[in-house]
């Protein structure tokens, strides 16, 4: 088998194995087994596939070491994370419906933060993405991480603008909408990690149904970073 064919099969298998929350457990032997499955699946019906085997040695022609493979795997997951669908598309209808029904801005904010927190803390892709930081010295992984961040900001910016417009608000100078997006995004991700080990620490300090520590904190940030458009 030529190196080009090995690479094609290795990458195809590699894509089938990800994204995975058990990132460290994906080994080159797993890639070889998946590549073998792909080869045999492409054989004509009734063919004997017992000799159509992609060996681990062949996969090592693509990734010389487990470390090389790990970086490639992280890069692929980062690319997937940046381009994958998320729950962002759910938020504009929520904002529009809440504003149309006369809900105050604080309640609408609570709704979208609660949904975002619920999504993030149960997202296997989010927890897998934490592995990026260990390998961020690799330029490809670093660039993929940057793409993830910028894709998030580009995607969530219209949501914040919609919320601001719905309630006649603006971002206070010198802050920007992107500052607001990154700050509350970081809050959601950070408290998602706290929730994993100690969910009770993210409960609402006031004990009010439907509220949580993250909703209260996001509300404080939002109030500090925004103001009525007619205000100074």
PyMOL CGO cylinders between C-alpha atoms (Angstrom):
from pymol import cmd
from pymol.cgo import CYLINDER

trace = [
    CYLINDER, 0.00, 0.00, 0.00, 1.38, 3.41, -0.97, 0.3, 1, 1, 1, 1, 1, 1,
    CYLINDER, 1.38, 3.41, -0.97, 1.91, 6.18, 1.51, 0.3, 1, 1, 1, 1, 1, 1,
    CYLINDER, 1.91, 6.18, 1.51, -0.85, 8.31, -0.09, 0.3, 1, 1, 1, 1, 1, 1,
    CYLINDER, -0.85, 8.31, -0.09, -3.34, 5.47, 0.30, 0.3, 1, 1, 1, 1, 1, 1,
    CYLINDER, -3.34, 5.47, 0.30, -2.21, 4.87, 3.87, 0.3, 1, 1, 1, 1, 1, 1,
    CYLINDER, -2.21, 4.87, 3.87, -2.72, 8.53, 4.66, 0.3, 1, 1, 1, 1, 1, 1,
    CYLINDER, -2.72, 8.53, 4.66, -6.20, 8.57, 3.08, 0.3, 1, 1, 1, 1, 1, 1,
    CYLINDER, -6.20, 8.57, 3.08, -7.29, 5.53, 5.06, 0.3, 1, 1, 1, 1, 1, 1,
    CYLINDER, -7.29, 5.53, 5.06, -5.64, 6.73, 8.24, 0.3, 1, 1, 1, 1, 1, 1,
    CYLINDER, -5.64, 6.73, 8.24, -7.36, 10.10, 8.07, 0.3, 1, 1, 1, 1, 1, 1,
    CYLINDER, -7.36, 10.10, 8.07, -10.70, 8.51, 7.17, 0.3, 1, 1, 1, 1, 1, 1,
    CYLINDER, -10.70, 8.51, 7.17, -10.44, 6.20, 10.18, 0.3, 1, 1, 1, 1, 1, 1,
    CYLINDER, -10.44, 6.20, 10.18, -9.24, 9.06, 12.31, 0.3, 1, 1, 1, 1, 1, 1,
    CYLINDER, -9.24, 9.06, 12.31, -12.39, 11.04, 11.45, 0.3, 1, 1, 1, 1, 1, 1,
    CYLINDER, -12.39, 11.04, 11.45, -14.63, 8.10, 12.28, 0.3, 1, 1, 1, 1, 1, 1,
    CYLINDER, -14.63, 8.10, 12.28, -13.09, 7.85, 15.74, 0.3, 1, 1, 1, 1, 1, 1,
    CYLINDER, -13.09, 7.85, 15.74, -13.70, 11.47, 16.73, 0.3, 1, 1, 1, 1, 1, 1,
    CYLINDER, -13.70, 11.47, 16.73, -14.83, 13.53, 18.48, 0.3, 1, 1, 1, 1, 1, 1,
    CYLINDER, -14.83, 13.53, 18.48, -14.38, 11.48, 21.62, 0.3, 1, 1, 1, 1, 1, 1,
    CYLINDER, -14.38, 11.48, 21.62, -14.52, 12.43, 25.28, 0.3, 1, 1, 1, 1, 1, 1,
    CYLINDER, -14.52, 12.43, 25.28, -12.02, 9.63, 25.96, 0.3, 1, 1, 1, 1, 1, 1,
    CYLINDER, -12.02, 9.63, 25.96, -9.37, 11.37, 23.87, 0.3, 1, 1, 1, 1, 1, 1,
    CYLINDER, -9.37, 11.37, 23.87, -6.32, 9.84, 25.51, 0.3, 1, 1, 1, 1, 1, 1,
    CYLINDER, -6.32, 9.84, 25.51, -7.66, 6.33, 24.87, 0.3, 1, 1, 1, 1, 1, 1,
    CYLINDER, -7.66, 6.33, 24.87, -7.67, 6.67, 21.08, 0.3, 1, 1, 1, 1, 1, 1,
    CYLINDER, -7.67, 6.67, 21.08, -4.56, 4.79, 19.96, 0.3, 1, 1, 1, 1, 1, 1,
    CYLINDER, -4.56, 4.79, 19.96, -2.92, 4.11, 16.61, 0.3, 1, 1, 1, 1, 1, 1,
    CYLINDER, -2.92, 4.11, 16.61, -4.12, 0.52, 16.89, 0.3, 1, 1, 1, 1, 1, 1,
    CYLINDER, -4.12, 0.52, 16.89, -7.69, 1.86, 16.98, 0.3, 1, 1, 1, 1, 1, 1,
    CYLINDER, -7.69, 1.86, 16.98, -7.03, 3.81, 13.79, 0.3, 1, 1, 1, 1, 1, 1,
    CYLINDER, -7.03, 3.81, 13.79, -5.60, 0.71, 12.11, 0.3, 1, 1, 1, 1, 1, 1,
    CYLINDER, -5.60, 0.71, 12.11, -8.67, -1.33, 13.11, 0.3, 1, 1, 1, 1, 1, 1,
    CYLINDER, -8.67, -1.33, 13.11, -11.06, 1.37, 11.82, 0.3, 1, 1, 1, 1, 1, 1,
    CYLINDER, -11.06, 1.37, 11.82, -9.09, 1.71, 8.56, 0.3, 1, 1, 1, 1, 1, 1,
    CYLINDER, -9.09, 1.71, 8.56, -9.36, -2.06, 8.10, 0.3, 1, 1, 1, 1, 1, 1,
    CYLINDER, -9.36, -2.06, 8.10, -13.11, -1.86, 8.61, 0.3, 1, 1, 1, 1, 1, 1,
    CYLINDER, -13.11, -1.86, 8.61, -13.34, 0.91, 5.97, 0.3, 1, 1, 1, 1, 1, 1,
    CYLINDER, -13.34, 0.91, 5.97, -11.30, -1.11, 3.45, 0.3, 1, 1, 1, 1, 1, 1,
    CYLINDER, -11.30, -1.11, 3.45, -13.41, -4.22, 3.95, 0.3, 1, 1, 1, 1, 1, 1,
    CYLINDER, -13.41, -4.22, 3.95, -16.65, -2.24, 3.72, 0.3, 1, 1, 1, 1, 1, 1,
    CYLINDER, -16.65, -2.24, 3.72, -15.59, -1.02, 0.26, 0.3, 1, 1, 1, 1, 1, 1,
    CYLINDER, -15.59, -1.02, 0.26, -14.96, -4.52, -1.09, 0.3, 1, 1, 1, 1, 1, 1,
    CYLINDER, -14.96, -4.52, -1.09, -17.50, -5.98, -3.55, 0.3, 1, 1, 1, 1, 1, 1,
    CYLINDER, -17.50, -5.98, -3.55, -20.23, -8.11, -1.99, 0.3, 1, 1, 1, 1, 1, 1,
    CYLINDER, -20.23, -8.11, -1.99, -19.11, -11.67, -1.38, 0.3, 1, 1, 1, 1, 1, 1,
    CYLINDER, -19.11, -11.67, -1.38, -15.40, -10.81, -1.44, 0.3, 1, 1, 1, 1, 1, 1,
    CYLINDER, -15.40, -10.81, -1.44, -13.03, -12.41, 1.05, 0.3, 1, 1, 1, 1, 1, 1,
    CYLINDER, -13.03, -12.41, 1.05, -11.82, -9.53, 3.17, 0.3, 1, 1, 1, 1, 1, 1,
    CYLINDER, -11.82, -9.53, 3.17, -9.57, -11.56, 5.44, 0.3, 1, 1, 1, 1, 1, 1,
    CYLINDER, -9.57, -11.56, 5.44, -6.44, -10.27, 3.69, 0.3, 1, 1, 1, 1, 1, 1,
    CYLINDER, -6.44, -10.27, 3.69, -7.63, -6.66, 3.44, 0.3, 1, 1, 1, 1, 1, 1,
    CYLINDER, -7.63, -6.66, 3.44, -5.98, -5.51, 6.59, 0.3, 1, 1, 1, 1, 1, 1,
    CYLINDER, -5.98, -5.51, 6.59, -4.41, -2.15, 7.41, 0.3, 1, 1, 1, 1, 1, 1,
    CYLINDER, -4.41, -2.15, 7.41, -1.64, -2.84, 9.87, 0.3, 1, 1, 1, 1, 1, 1,
    CYLINDER, -1.64, -2.84, 9.87, -0.45, -0.63, 12.69, 0.3, 1, 1, 1, 1, 1, 1,
    CYLINDER, -0.45, -0.63, 12.69, 2.89, -0.48, 10.87, 0.3, 1, 1, 1, 1, 1, 1,
    CYLINDER, 2.89, -0.48, 10.87, 1.16, 1.09, 7.88, 0.3, 1, 1, 1, 1, 1, 1,
    CYLINDER, 1.16, 1.09, 7.88, -0.51, 3.65, 10.13, 0.3, 1, 1, 1, 1, 1, 1,
    CYLINDER, -0.51, 3.65, 10.13, 2.91, 4.53, 11.58, 0.3, 1, 1, 1, 1, 1, 1,
    CYLINDER, 2.91, 4.53, 11.58, 3.82, 5.65, 8.07, 0.3, 1, 1, 1, 1, 1, 1,
    CYLINDER, 3.82, 5.65, 8.07, 1.22, 8.40, 8.51, 0.3, 1, 1, 1, 1, 1, 1,
    CYLINDER, 1.22, 8.40, 8.51, 1.85, 9.21, 12.19, 0.3, 1, 1, 1, 1, 1, 1,
    CYLINDER, 1.85, 9.21, 12.19, 5.36, 8.17, 13.32, 0.3, 1, 1, 1, 1, 1, 1,
    CYLINDER, 5.36, 8.17, 13.32, 4.41, 8.37, 16.99, 0.3, 1, 1, 1, 1, 1, 1,
    CYLINDER, 4.41, 8.37, 16.99, 1.43, 8.46, 19.30, 0.3, 1, 1, 1, 1, 1, 1,
    CYLINDER, 1.43, 8.46, 19.30, 2.33, 12.09, 20.07, 0.3, 1, 1, 1, 1, 1, 1,
    CYLINDER, 2.33, 12.09, 20.07, 2.13, 13.04, 16.37, 0.3, 1, 1, 1, 1, 1, 1,
    CYLINDER, 2.13, 13.04, 16.37, -1.24, 11.35, 16.16, 0.3, 1, 1, 1, 1, 1, 1,
    CYLINDER, -1.24, 11.35, 16.16, -2.47, 13.11, 19.31, 0.3, 1, 1, 1, 1, 1, 1,
    CYLINDER, -2.47, 13.11, 19.31, -1.68, 16.53, 17.86, 0.3, 1, 1, 1, 1, 1, 1,
    CYLINDER, -1.68, 16.53, 17.86, -3.44, 15.66, 14.60, 0.3, 1, 1, 1, 1, 1, 1,
    CYLINDER, -3.44, 15.66, 14.60, -6.42, 14.37, 16.55, 0.3, 1, 1, 1, 1, 1, 1,
    CYLINDER, -6.42, 14.37, 16.55, -6.63, 17.56, 18.57, 0.3, 1, 1, 1, 1, 1, 1,
    CYLINDER, -6.63, 17.56, 18.57, -6.38, 19.64, 15.42, 0.3, 1, 1, 1, 1, 1, 1,
    CYLINDER, -6.38, 19.64, 15.42, -9.23, 17.70, 13.83, 0.3, 1, 1, 1, 1, 1, 1,
    CYLINDER, -9.23, 17.70, 13.83, -11.43, 18.07, 16.92, 0.3, 1, 1, 1, 1, 1, 1,
    CYLINDER, -11.43, 18.07, 16.92, -10.68, 21.80, 17.07, 0.3, 1, 1, 1, 1, 1, 1,
    CYLINDER, -10.68, 21.80, 17.07, -11.68, 22.16, 13.42, 0.3, 1, 1, 1, 1, 1, 1,
    CYLINDER, -11.68, 22.16, 13.42, -14.85, 20.19, 14.10, 0.3, 1, 1, 1, 1, 1, 1,
    CYLINDER, -14.85, 20.19, 14.10, -15.58, 22.27, 17.22, 0.3, 1, 1, 1, 1, 1, 1,
    CYLINDER, -15.58, 22.27, 17.22, -15.20, 25.52, 15.28, 0.3, 1, 1, 1, 1, 1, 1,
    CYLINDER, -15.20, 25.52, 15.28, -17.56, 24.47, 12.49, 0.3, 1, 1, 1, 1, 1, 1,
    CYLINDER, -17.56, 24.47, 12.49, -20.05, 22.31, 14.40, 0.3, 1, 1, 1, 1, 1, 1,
    CYLINDER, -20.05, 22.31, 14.40, -23.60, 23.27, 15.09, 0.3, 1, 1, 1, 1, 1, 1,
    CYLINDER, -23.60, 23.27, 15.09, -24.35, 24.29, 18.66, 0.3, 1, 1, 1, 1, 1, 1,
    CYLINDER, -24.35, 24.29, 18.66, -27.31, 25.63, 20.55, 0.3, 1, 1, 1, 1, 1, 1,
    CYLINDER, -27.31, 25.63, 20.55, -26.62, 29.22, 19.43, 0.3, 1, 1, 1, 1, 1, 1,
    CYLINDER, -26.62, 29.22, 19.43, -29.40, 28.96, 16.84, 0.3, 1, 1, 1, 1, 1, 1,
    CYLINDER, -29.40, 28.96, 16.84, -31.87, 28.27, 19.64, 0.3, 1, 1, 1, 1, 1, 1,
    CYLINDER, -31.87, 28.27, 19.64, -31.25, 31.60, 21.34, 0.3, 1, 1, 1, 1, 1, 1,
    CYLINDER, -31.25, 31.60, 21.34, -32.66, 34.22, 18.91, 0.3, 1, 1, 1, 1, 1, 1,
    CYLINDER, -32.66, 34.22, 18.91, -36.18, 32.71, 18.93, 0.3, 1, 1, 1, 1, 1, 1,
    CYLINDER, -36.18, 32.71, 18.93, -36.03, 32.56, 22.73, 0.3, 1, 1, 1, 1, 1, 1,
    CYLINDER, -36.03, 32.56, 22.73, -35.10, 36.24, 22.92, 0.3, 1, 1, 1, 1, 1, 1,
    CYLINDER, -35.10, 36.24, 22.92, -37.74, 37.29, 20.39, 0.3, 1, 1, 1, 1, 1, 1,
    CYLINDER, -37.74, 37.29, 20.39, -40.49, 35.33, 22.15, 0.3, 1, 1, 1, 1, 1, 1,
    CYLINDER, -40.49, 35.33, 22.15, -39.54, 36.60, 25.62, 0.3, 1, 1, 1, 1, 1, 1,
    CYLINDER, -39.54, 36.60, 25.62, -39.33, 40.22, 24.50, 0.3, 1, 1, 1, 1, 1, 1,
    CYLINDER, -39.33, 40.22, 24.50, -42.64, 39.97, 22.60, 0.3, 1, 1, 1, 1, 1, 1,
    CYLINDER, -42.64, 39.97, 22.60, -44.37, 38.61, 25.69, 0.3, 1, 1, 1, 1, 1, 1,
    CYLINDER, -44.37, 38.61, 25.69, -43.20, 41.55, 27.76, 0.3, 1, 1, 1, 1, 1, 1,
    CYLINDER, -43.20, 41.55, 27.76, -40.57, 39.70, 29.80, 0.3, 1, 1, 1, 1, 1, 1,
    CYLINDER, -40.57, 39.70, 29.80, -38.00, 42.07, 31.36, 0.3, 1, 1, 1, 1, 1, 1,
    CYLINDER, -38.00, 42.07, 31.36, -34.42, 41.95, 30.11, 0.3, 1, 1, 1, 1, 1, 1,
    CYLINDER, -34.42, 41.95, 30.11, -33.24, 40.22, 33.30, 0.3, 1, 1, 1, 1, 1, 1,
    CYLINDER, -33.24, 40.22, 33.30, -35.65, 37.33, 32.75, 0.3, 1, 1, 1, 1, 1, 1,
    CYLINDER, -35.65, 37.33, 32.75, -34.73, 36.96, 29.09, 0.3, 1, 1, 1, 1, 1, 1,
    CYLINDER, -34.73, 36.96, 29.09, -31.05, 36.97, 30.03, 0.3, 1, 1, 1, 1, 1, 1,
    CYLINDER, -31.05, 36.97, 30.03, -31.74, 34.30, 32.66, 0.3, 1, 1, 1, 1, 1, 1,
    CYLINDER, -31.74, 34.30, 32.66, -33.40, 32.09, 30.05, 0.3, 1, 1, 1, 1, 1, 1,
    CYLINDER, -33.40, 32.09, 30.05, -30.55, 32.21, 27.55, 0.3, 1, 1, 1, 1, 1, 1,
    CYLINDER, -30.55, 32.21, 27.55, -27.83, 31.83, 30.18, 0.3, 1, 1, 1, 1, 1, 1,
    CYLINDER, -27.83, 31.83, 30.18, -29.60, 28.86, 31.76, 0.3, 1, 1, 1, 1, 1, 1,
    CYLINDER, -29.60, 28.86, 31.76, -29.90, 27.17, 28.36, 0.3, 1, 1, 1, 1, 1, 1,
    CYLINDER, -29.90, 27.17, 28.36, -26.28, 27.90, 27.48, 0.3, 1, 1, 1, 1, 1, 1,
    CYLINDER, -26.28, 27.90, 27.48, -25.09, 26.55, 30.84, 0.3, 1, 1, 1, 1, 1, 1,
    CYLINDER, -25.09, 26.55, 30.84, -27.17, 23.40, 30.44, 0.3, 1, 1, 1, 1, 1, 1,
    CYLINDER, -27.17, 23.40, 30.44, -25.75, 22.80, 26.98, 0.3, 1, 1, 1, 1, 1, 1,
    CYLINDER, -25.75, 22.80, 26.98, -22.12, 23.45, 27.88, 0.3, 1, 1, 1, 1, 1, 1,
    CYLINDER, -22.12, 23.45, 27.88, -21.97, 21.35, 31.03, 0.3, 1, 1, 1, 1, 1, 1,
    CYLINDER, -21.97, 21.35, 31.03, -23.30, 18.30, 29.16, 0.3, 1, 1, 1, 1, 1, 1,
    CYLINDER, -23.30, 18.30, 29.16, -21.26, 18.74, 25.96, 0.3, 1, 1, 1, 1, 1, 1,
    CYLINDER, -21.26, 18.74, 25.96, -18.67, 16.00, 25.41, 0.3, 1, 1, 1, 1, 1, 1,
    CYLINDER, -18.67, 16.00, 25.41, -17.12, 18.20, 22.73, 0.3, 1, 1, 1, 1, 1, 1,
    CYLINDER, -17.12, 18.20, 22.73, -16.57, 20.98, 25.27, 0.3, 1, 1, 1, 1, 1, 1,
    CYLINDER, -16.57, 20.98, 25.27, -14.75, 18.70, 27.72, 0.3, 1, 1, 1, 1, 1, 1,
    CYLINDER, -14.75, 18.70, 27.72, -12.68, 17.18, 24.92, 0.3, 1, 1, 1, 1, 1, 1,
    CYLINDER, -12.68, 17.18, 24.92, -11.65, 20.67, 23.81, 0.3, 1, 1, 1, 1, 1, 1,
    CYLINDER, -11.65, 20.67, 23.81, -9.94, 21.21, 27.18, 0.3, 1, 1, 1, 1, 1, 1,
    CYLINDER, -9.94, 21.21, 27.18, -7.21, 18.86, 25.95, 0.3, 1, 1, 1, 1, 1, 1,
    CYLINDER, -7.21, 18.86, 25.95, -6.19, 21.55, 23.46, 0.3, 1, 1, 1, 1, 1, 1,
    CYLINDER, -6.19, 21.55, 23.46, -4.39, 23.55, 26.12, 0.3, 1, 1, 1, 1, 1, 1,
    CYLINDER, -4.39, 23.55, 26.12, -1.86, 20.81, 26.87, 0.3, 1, 1, 1, 1, 1, 1,
    CYLINDER, -1.86, 20.81, 26.87, -0.79, 20.86, 23.21, 0.3, 1, 1, 1, 1, 1, 1,
    CYLINDER, -0.79, 20.86, 23.21, -1.25, 24.57, 22.50, 0.3, 1, 1, 1, 1, 1, 1,
    CYLINDER, -1.25, 24.57, 22.50, 2.48, 25.01, 21.85, 0.3, 1, 1, 1, 1, 1, 1,
    CYLINDER, 2.48, 25.01, 21.85, 1.92, 23.16, 18.58, 0.3, 1, 1, 1, 1, 1, 1,
    CYLINDER, 1.92, 23.16, 18.58, 1.23, 25.87, 16.01, 0.3, 1, 1, 1, 1, 1, 1,
    CYLINDER, 1.23, 25.87, 16.01, -1.53, 23.95, 14.23, 0.3, 1, 1, 1, 1, 1, 1,
    CYLINDER, -1.53, 23.95, 14.23, -3.39, 23.27, 17.46, 0.3, 1, 1, 1, 1, 1, 1,
    CYLINDER, -3.39, 23.27, 17.46, -2.87, 26.89, 18.55, 0.3, 1, 1, 1, 1, 1, 1,
    CYLINDER, -2.87, 26.89, 18.55, -4.30, 28.20, 15.29, 0.3, 1, 1, 1, 1, 1, 1,
    CYLINDER, -4.30, 28.20, 15.29, -7.23, 25.79, 15.52, 0.3, 1, 1, 1, 1, 1, 1,
    CYLINDER, -7.23, 25.79, 15.52, -7.91, 27.04, 19.05, 0.3, 1, 1, 1, 1, 1, 1,
    CYLINDER, -7.91, 27.04, 19.05, -7.90, 30.62, 17.76, 0.3, 1, 1, 1, 1, 1, 1,
    CYLINDER, -7.90, 30.62, 17.76, -10.34, 29.62, 15.06, 0.3, 1, 1, 1, 1, 1, 1,
    CYLINDER, -10.34, 29.62, 15.06, -12.62, 28.06, 17.69, 0.3, 1, 1, 1, 1, 1, 1,
    CYLINDER, -12.62, 28.06, 17.69, -12.61, 31.25, 19.75, 0.3, 1, 1, 1, 1, 1, 1,
    CYLINDER, -12.61, 31.25, 19.75, -13.23, 33.52, 16.79, 0.3, 1, 1, 1, 1, 1, 1,
    CYLINDER, -13.23, 33.52, 16.79, -15.95, 31.24, 15.42, 0.3, 1, 1, 1, 1, 1, 1,
    CYLINDER, -15.95, 31.24, 15.42, -17.68, 31.37, 18.80, 0.3, 1, 1, 1, 1, 1, 1,
    CYLINDER, -17.68, 31.37, 18.80, -17.48, 35.17, 18.97, 0.3, 1, 1, 1, 1, 1, 1,
    CYLINDER, -17.48, 35.17, 18.97, -18.72, 35.55, 15.39, 0.3, 1, 1, 1, 1, 1, 1,
    CYLINDER, -18.72, 35.55, 15.39, -21.60, 33.18, 16.10, 0.3, 1, 1, 1, 1, 1, 1,
    CYLINDER, -21.60, 33.18, 16.10, -22.73, 34.63, 19.43, 0.3, 1, 1, 1, 1, 1, 1,
    CYLINDER, -22.73, 34.63, 19.43, -22.31, 38.34, 18.57, 0.3, 1, 1, 1, 1, 1, 1,
    CYLINDER, -22.31, 38.34, 18.57, -25.66, 38.59, 16.71, 0.3, 1, 1, 1, 1, 1, 1,
    CYLINDER, -25.66, 38.59, 16.71, -27.39, 37.01, 19.71, 0.3, 1, 1, 1, 1, 1, 1,
    CYLINDER, -27.39, 37.01, 19.71, -26.11, 39.70, 22.06, 0.3, 1, 1, 1, 1, 1, 1,
    CYLINDER, -26.11, 39.70, 22.06, -26.96, 42.42, 19.55, 0.3, 1, 1, 1, 1, 1, 1,
    CYLINDER, -26.96, 42.42, 19.55, -30.48, 41.03, 19.30, 0.3, 1, 1, 1, 1, 1, 1,
    CYLINDER, -30.48, 41.03, 19.30, -30.86, 41.09, 23.09, 0.3, 1, 1, 1, 1, 1, 1,
    CYLINDER, -30.86, 41.09, 23.09, -29.54, 44.65, 23.29, 0.3, 1, 1, 1, 1, 1, 1,
    CYLINDER, -29.54, 44.65, 23.29, -31.82, 45.83, 20.47, 0.3, 1, 1, 1, 1, 1, 1,
    CYLINDER, -31.82, 45.83, 20.47, -34.88, 44.13, 21.97, 0.3, 1, 1, 1, 1, 1, 1,
    CYLINDER, -34.88, 44.13, 21.97, -34.51, 46.15, 25.18, 0.3, 1, 1, 1, 1, 1, 1,
    CYLINDER, -34.51, 46.15, 25.18, -33.08, 49.40, 23.85, 0.3, 1, 1, 1, 1, 1, 1,
    CYLINDER, -33.08, 49.40, 23.85, -29.66, 48.83, 25.38, 0.3, 1, 1, 1, 1, 1, 1,
    CYLINDER, -29.66, 48.83, 25.38, -26.08, 49.48, 24.31, 0.3, 1, 1, 1, 1, 1, 1,
    CYLINDER, -26.08, 49.48, 24.31, -22.67, 48.37, 25.55, 0.3, 1, 1, 1, 1, 1, 1,
    CYLINDER, -22.67, 48.37, 25.55, -20.97, 50.93, 27.77, 0.3, 1, 1, 1, 1, 1, 1,
    CYLINDER, -20.97, 50.93, 27.77, -17.72, 52.37, 26.41, 0.3, 1, 1, 1, 1, 1, 1,
    CYLINDER, -17.72, 52.37, 26.41, -14.98, 51.26, 26.34, 0.3, 1, 1, 1, 1, 1, 1,
    CYLINDER, -14.98, 51.26, 26.34, -16.48, 47.76, 26.33, 0.3, 1, 1, 1, 1, 1, 1,
    CYLINDER, -16.48, 47.76, 26.33, -17.57, 46.05, 23.13, 0.3, 1, 1, 1, 1, 1, 1,
    CYLINDER, -17.57, 46.05, 23.13, -20.16, 43.40, 22.36, 0.3, 1, 1, 1, 1, 1, 1,
    CYLINDER, -20.16, 43.40, 22.36, -17.28, 40.98, 21.85, 0.3, 1, 1, 1, 1, 1, 1,
    CYLINDER, -17.28, 40.98, 21.85, -16.00, 41.78, 25.36, 0.3, 1, 1, 1, 1, 1, 1,
    CYLINDER, -16.00, 41.78, 25.36, -19.44, 40.93, 26.70, 0.3, 1, 1, 1, 1, 1, 1,
    CYLINDER, -19.44, 40.93, 26.70, -19.58, 37.71, 24.68, 0.3, 1, 1, 1, 1, 1, 1,
    CYLINDER, -19.58, 37.71, 24.68, -16.13, 36.49, 25.72, 0.3, 1, 1, 1, 1, 1, 1,
    CYLINDER, -16.13, 36.49, 25.72, -16.66, 37.36, 29.40, 0.3, 1, 1, 1, 1, 1, 1,
    CYLINDER, -16.66, 37.36, 29.40, -19.96, 35.56, 29.76, 0.3, 1, 1, 1, 1, 1, 1,
    CYLINDER, -19.96, 35.56, 29.76, -18.74, 32.69, 27.58, 0.3, 1, 1, 1, 1, 1, 1,
    CYLINDER, -18.74, 32.69, 27.58, -15.77, 32.26, 29.92, 0.3, 1, 1, 1, 1, 1, 1,
    CYLINDER, -15.77, 32.26, 29.92, -18.10, 32.39, 32.93, 0.3, 1, 1, 1, 1, 1, 1,
    CYLINDER, -18.10, 32.39, 32.93, -20.27, 29.63, 31.48, 0.3, 1, 1, 1, 1, 1, 1,
    CYLINDER, -20.27, 29.63, 31.48, -17.29, 27.39, 30.70, 0.3, 1, 1, 1, 1, 1, 1,
    CYLINDER, -17.29, 27.39, 30.70, -15.63, 27.97, 34.07, 0.3, 1, 1, 1, 1, 1, 1,
    CYLINDER, -15.63, 27.97, 34.07, -18.75, 27.24, 36.13, 0.3, 1, 1, 1, 1, 1, 1,
    CYLINDER, -18.75, 27.24, 36.13, -19.46, 24.21, 33.94, 0.3, 1, 1, 1, 1, 1, 1,
    CYLINDER, -19.46, 24.21, 33.94, -16.21, 22.74, 35.26, 0.3, 1, 1, 1, 1, 1, 1,
    CYLINDER, -16.21, 22.74, 35.26, -17.18, 23.60, 38.85, 0.3, 1, 1, 1, 1, 1, 1,
    CYLINDER, -17.18, 23.60, 38.85, -20.57, 21.95, 38.26, 0.3, 1, 1, 1, 1, 1, 1,
    CYLINDER, -20.57, 21.95, 38.26, -18.91, 18.63, 37.33, 0.3, 1, 1, 1, 1, 1, 1,
    CYLINDER, -18.91, 18.63, 37.33, -17.42, 18.09, 40.78, 0.3, 1, 1, 1, 1, 1, 1,
    CYLINDER, -17.42, 18.09, 40.78, -19.66, 20.26, 42.96, 0.3, 1, 1, 1, 1, 1, 1,
    CYLINDER, -19.66, 20.26, 42.96, -22.96, 21.13, 41.29, 0.3, 1, 1, 1, 1, 1, 1,
    CYLINDER, -22.96, 21.13, 41.29, -24.35, 22.49, 44.55, 0.3, 1, 1, 1, 1, 1, 1,
    CYLINDER, -24.35, 22.49, 44.55, -21.81, 25.32, 44.38, 0.3, 1, 1, 1, 1, 1, 1,
    CYLINDER, -21.81, 25.32, 44.38, -23.53, 26.60, 41.25, 0.3, 1, 1, 1, 1, 1, 1,
    CYLINDER, -23.53, 26.60, 41.25, -26.98, 26.74, 42.85, 0.3, 1, 1, 1, 1, 1, 1,
    CYLINDER, -26.98, 26.74, 42.85, -28.75, 30.06, 43.24, 0.3, 1, 1, 1, 1, 1, 1,
    CYLINDER, -28.75, 30.06, 43.24, -27.55, 31.78, 46.46, 0.3, 1, 1, 1, 1, 1, 1,
    CYLINDER, -27.55, 31.78, 46.46, -31.08, 33.18, 46.88, 0.3, 1, 1, 1, 1, 1, 1,
    CYLINDER, -31.08, 33.18, 46.88, -32.69, 29.78, 46.39, 0.3, 1, 1, 1, 1, 1, 1,
    CYLINDER, -32.69, 29.78, 46.39, -35.06, 31.04, 43.70, 0.3, 1, 1, 1, 1, 1, 1,
    CYLINDER, -35.06, 31.04, 43.70, -36.42, 28.48, 41.25, 0.3, 1, 1, 1, 1, 1, 1,
    CYLINDER, -36.42, 28.48, 41.25, -35.01, 28.76, 37.73, 0.3, 1, 1, 1, 1, 1, 1,
    CYLINDER, -35.01, 28.76, 37.73, -32.03, 30.79, 38.87, 0.3, 1, 1, 1, 1, 1, 1,
    CYLINDER, -32.03, 30.79, 38.87, -28.43, 29.75, 39.55, 0.3, 1, 1, 1, 1, 1, 1,
    CYLINDER, -28.43, 29.75, 39.55, -25.13, 31.30, 40.51, 0.3, 1, 1, 1, 1, 1, 1,
    CYLINDER, -25.13, 31.30, 40.51, -24.23, 31.63, 36.84, 0.3, 1, 1, 1, 1, 1, 1,
    CYLINDER, -24.23, 31.63, 36.84, -27.48, 33.47, 36.03, 0.3, 1, 1, 1, 1, 1, 1,
    CYLINDER, -27.48, 33.47, 36.03, -26.92, 35.88, 38.92, 0.3, 1, 1, 1, 1, 1, 1,
    CYLINDER, -26.92, 35.88, 38.92, -23.30, 36.51, 37.95, 0.3, 1, 1, 1, 1, 1, 1,
    CYLINDER, -23.30, 36.51, 37.95, -24.12, 36.95, 34.27, 0.3, 1, 1, 1, 1, 1, 1,
    CYLINDER, -24.12, 36.95, 34.27, -26.80, 39.45, 35.24, 0.3, 1, 1, 1, 1, 1, 1,
    CYLINDER, -26.80, 39.45, 35.24, -24.28, 41.50, 37.26, 0.3, 1, 1, 1, 1, 1, 1,
    CYLINDER, -24.28, 41.50, 37.26, -21.82, 41.49, 34.36, 0.3, 1, 1, 1, 1, 1, 1,
    CYLINDER, -21.82, 41.49, 34.36, -24.55, 42.42, 31.90, 0.3, 1, 1, 1, 1, 1, 1,
    CYLINDER, -24.55, 42.42, 31.90, -25.74, 45.32, 34.04, 0.3, 1, 1, 1, 1, 1, 1,
    CYLINDER, -25.74, 45.32, 34.04, -22.20, 46.64, 34.48, 0.3, 1, 1, 1, 1, 1, 1,
    CYLINDER, -22.20, 46.64, 34.48, -21.36, 46.43, 30.77, 0.3, 1, 1, 1, 1, 1, 1,
    CYLINDER, -21.36, 46.43, 30.77, -24.62, 47.78, 29.32, 0.3, 1, 1, 1, 1, 1, 1,
    CYLINDER, -24.62, 47.78, 29.32, -26.78, 50.90, 29.62, 0.3, 1, 1, 1, 1, 1, 1,
    CYLINDER, -26.78, 50.90, 29.62, -29.95, 52.34, 28.06, 0.3, 1, 1, 1, 1, 1, 1,
    CYLINDER, -29.95, 52.34, 28.06, -29.30, 53.83, 24.63, 0.3, 1, 1, 1, 1, 1, 1,
    CYLINDER, -29.30, 53.83, 24.63, -30.72, 57.12, 25.75, 0.3, 1, 1, 1, 1, 1, 1,
    CYLINDER, -30.72, 57.12, 25.75, -28.41, 57.24, 28.78, 0.3, 1, 1, 1, 1, 1, 1,
    CYLINDER, -28.41, 57.24, 28.78, -25.00, 58.84, 29.02, 0.3, 1, 1, 1, 1, 1, 1,
]
cmd.load_cgo(trace, "trace")
